[in-house]
Amino acid sequence: MTHPLVPQIIELATPVAEELGLEVVGVVFHTNQRPPILRVDIRNPLQDTGLDDCERMSRALEATLDATEIIPDAYVLEVSSPGISRQLTTDREFISFKGFSVIVQTSPPYEGQQEWNGQLIRRDETAVYLNQKGRVVEIPRSLITRVQLDERR
C-alpha cells in the first residue's frame, strides 16, 4: 500500500526534477525501517541517468522537503535511477522502447499463456502489440498485469 505522503512528495519533487531537466518516475516511502527511507527514482530523458543527476536531485529535493517539513521526523533520502529492468507504464516509455524485447504478463492467462515474450511494436487504448518472430501478437490491455524490459536479451 502506498504511504499517504507519497502523492504530496511527488507534487513537491516533480517541479524540482523539471528544473534540473529530470523526471520523477517513482516514489516509495519505507516507514518500516528506522530511520524511514524515502526512495525517489528519477530519469534523465536526454541521456543515461548518471550519479551526477542523482546527486543534483538529492541536494535540491532535500532542501525542498526540509523547507516544507512534510516529513516531521528523521528519514533517509535515496535518489536513484530505476534502471533498465523496470516495468513500462507510461505512453512515453512504450514509445521509447519500441523494438526492444519485453515480457508481458497477463492474468488470467490469455490464449493459454500467462507470459508473452517478443519485440514491442506499440500500445494503444485496447492492446499491446508484440512481434514474435515475424508474427504480430495482440494482447488485450485489460488482461495485462505487467510489461517489463527483457534484460535476458
C-alpha positions as a Python dict, from the first residue, in 0.01 Angstrom:
ca = {
    (1, 'M'): (0, 0, 0),
    (2, 'T'): (125, 347, -88),
    (3, 'H'): (219, 573, 201),
    (4, 'P'): (-25, 869, 235),
    (5, 'L'): (259, 1124, 196),
    (6, 'V'): (372, 986, -144),
    (7, 'P'): (132, 1198, -358),
    (8, 'Q'): (243, 1516, -175),
    (9, 'I'): (609, 1418, -213),
    (10, 'I'): (558, 1360, -588),
    (11, 'E'): (390, 1701, -609),
    (12, 'L'): (695, 1862, -444),
    (13, 'A'): (957, 1655, -628),
    (14, 'T'): (822, 1694, -983),
    (15, 'P'): (894, 2070, -1026),
    (16, 'V'): (1235, 2023, -857),
    (17, 'A'): (1320, 1749, -1109),
    (18, 'E'): (1189, 1950, -1405),
    (19, 'E'): (1405, 2247, -1306),
    (20, 'L'): (1707, 2012, -1328),
    (21, 'G'): (1595, 1864, -1661),
    (22, 'L'): (1490, 1536, -1496),
    (23, 'E'): (1170, 1335, -1447),
    (24, 'V'): (1034, 1166, -1133),
    (25, 'V'): (939, 808, -1227),
    (26, 'G'): (860, 665, -885),
    (27, 'V'): (845, 738, -512),
    (28, 'V'): (835, 484, -229),
    (29, 'F'): (840, 564, 142),
    (30, 'H'): (962, 269, 351),
    (31, 'T'): (841, 352, 702),
    (32, 'N'): (903, 2, 838),
    (33, 'Q'): (1272, 87, 879),
    (34, 'R'): (1443, 313, 1131),
    (35, 'P'): (1504, 577, 1019),
    (36, 'P'): (1243, 553, 739),
    (37, 'I'): (1377, 557, 381),
    (38, 'L'): (1229, 782, 114),
    (39, 'R'): (1330, 647, -227),
    (40, 'V'): (1282, 870, -530),
    (41, 'D'): (1354, 725, -875),
    (42, 'I'): (1445, 977, -1143),
    (43, 'R'): (1521, 964, -1514),
    (44, 'N'): (1716, 1192, -1742),
    (45, 'P'): (1511, 1197, -2064),
    (46, 'L'): (1804, 1323, -2274),
    (47, 'Q'): (2076, 1075, -2176),
    (48, 'D'): (2151, 786, -1941),
    (49, 'T'): (2072, 885, -1584),
    (50, 'G'): (2401, 927, -1401),
    (51, 'L'): (2532, 967, -1049),
    (52, 'D'): (2557, 1343, -1109),
    (53, 'D'): (2182, 1357, -1186),
    (54, 'C'): (2103, 1168, -864),
    (55, 'E'): (2331, 1393, -661),
    (56, 'R'): (2182, 1717, -801),
    (57, 'M'): (1828, 1590, -742),
    (58, 'S'): (1912, 1471, -390),
    (59, 'R'): (2051, 1810, -284),
    (60, 'A'): (1766, 2010, -439),
    (61, 'L'): (1489, 1779, -313),
    (62, 'E'): (1635, 1756, 37),
    (63, 'A'): (1627, 2137, 65),
    (64, 'T'): (1266, 2146, -57),
    (65, 'L'): (1150, 1867, 174),
    (66, 'D'): (1325, 2022, 475),
    (67, 'A'): (1175, 2365, 400),
    (68, 'T'): (819, 2227, 384),
    (69, 'E'): (868, 1998, 688),
    (70, 'I'): (635, 1746, 520),
    (71, 'I'): (827, 1464, 695),
    (72, 'P'): (848, 1569, 1062),
    (73, 'D'): (1094, 1303, 1183),
    (74, 'A'): (1439, 1191, 1069),
    (75, 'Y'): (1450, 998, 741),
    (76, 'V'): (1698, 885, 477),
    (77, 'L'): (1657, 1021, 123),
    (78, 'E'): (1769, 789, -158),
    (79, 'V'): (1762, 925, -512),
    (80, 'S'): (1836, 671, -781),
    (81, 'S'): (1771, 562, -1136),
    (82, 'P'): (1517, 282, -1177),
    (83, 'G'): (1750, 101, -1416),
    (84, 'I'): (1671, -80, -1737),
    (85, 'S'): (1496, -383, -1586),
    (86, 'R'): (1192, -192, -1487),
    (87, 'Q'): (829, -201, -1587),
    (88, 'L'): (696, 7, -1873),
    (89, 'T'): (397, 213, -1765),
    (90, 'T'): (379, 547, -1946),
    (91, 'D'): (296, 611, -2311),
    (92, 'R'): (635, 775, -2342),
    (93, 'E'): (813, 458, -2221),
    (94, 'F'): (618, 243, -2466),
    (95, 'I'): (726, 476, -2747),
    (96, 'S'): (1090, 495, -2626),
    (97, 'F'): (1128, 117, -2602),
    (98, 'K'): (960, 28, -2932),
    (99, 'G'): (1158, -261, -3086),
    (100, 'F'): (1302, -374, -2751),
    (101, 'S'): (1244, -726, -2613),
    (102, 'V'): (974, -723, -2347),
    (103, 'I'): (795, -968, -2120),
    (104, 'V'): (418, -921, -2091),
    (105, 'Q'): (238, -1093, -1802),
    (106, 'T'): (-137, -1150, -1805),
    (107, 'S'): (-395, -1257, -1552),
    (108, 'P'): (-594, -1460, -1621),
    (109, 'P'): (-386, -1638, -1889),
    (110, 'Y'): (-451, -1520, -2245),
    (111, 'E'): (-477, -1792, -2510),
    (112, 'G'): (-335, -2040, -2260),
    (113, 'Q'): (-27, -1832, -2172),
    (114, 'Q'): (43, -1610, -1874),
    (115, 'E'): (377, -1477, -2003),
    (116, 'W'): (448, -1344, -2353),
    (117, 'N'): (790, -1253, -2491),
    (118, 'G'): (858, -1051, -2804),
    (119, 'Q'): (968, -721, -2956),
    (120, 'L'): (745, -432, -2855),
    (121, 'I'): (561, -289, -3154),
    (122, 'R'): (325, -47, -2981),
    (123, 'R'): (49, 4, -2726),
    (124, 'D'): (-290, 161, -2790),
    (125, 'E'): (-609, 202, -2583),
    (126, 'T'): (-707, -165, -2618),
    (127, 'A'): (-393, -376, -2660),
    (128, 'V'): (-16, -420, -2653),
    (129, 'Y'): (130, -549, -2980),
    (130, 'L'): (436, -775, -2989),
    (131, 'N'): (640, -914, -3277),
    (132, 'Q'): (714, -1283, -3215),
    (133, 'K'): (949, -1397, -3494),
    (134, 'G'): (755, -1203, -3757),
    (135, 'R'): (409, -1284, -3618),
    (136, 'V'): (214, -999, -3458),
    (137, 'V'): (52, -1087, -3125),
    (138, 'E'): (-220, -858, -2988),
    (139, 'I'): (-265, -884, -2609),
    (140, 'P'): (-570, -710, -2454),
    (141, 'R'): (-464, -440, -2206),
    (142, 'S'): (-744, -542, -1968),
    (143, 'L'): (-560, -871, -1902),
    (144, 'I'): (-207, -729, -1869),
    (145, 'T'): (-64, -713, -1518),
    (146, 'R'): (293, -616, -1610),
    (147, 'V'): (512, -519, -1907),
    (148, 'Q'): (885, -503, -1847),
    (149, 'L'): (1203, -494, -2049),
    (150, 'D'): (1356, -837, -2101),
    (151, 'E'): (1717, -797, -1981),
    (152, 'R'): (1795, -1156, -2079),
    (153, 'R'): (1814, -1049, -2445),
}
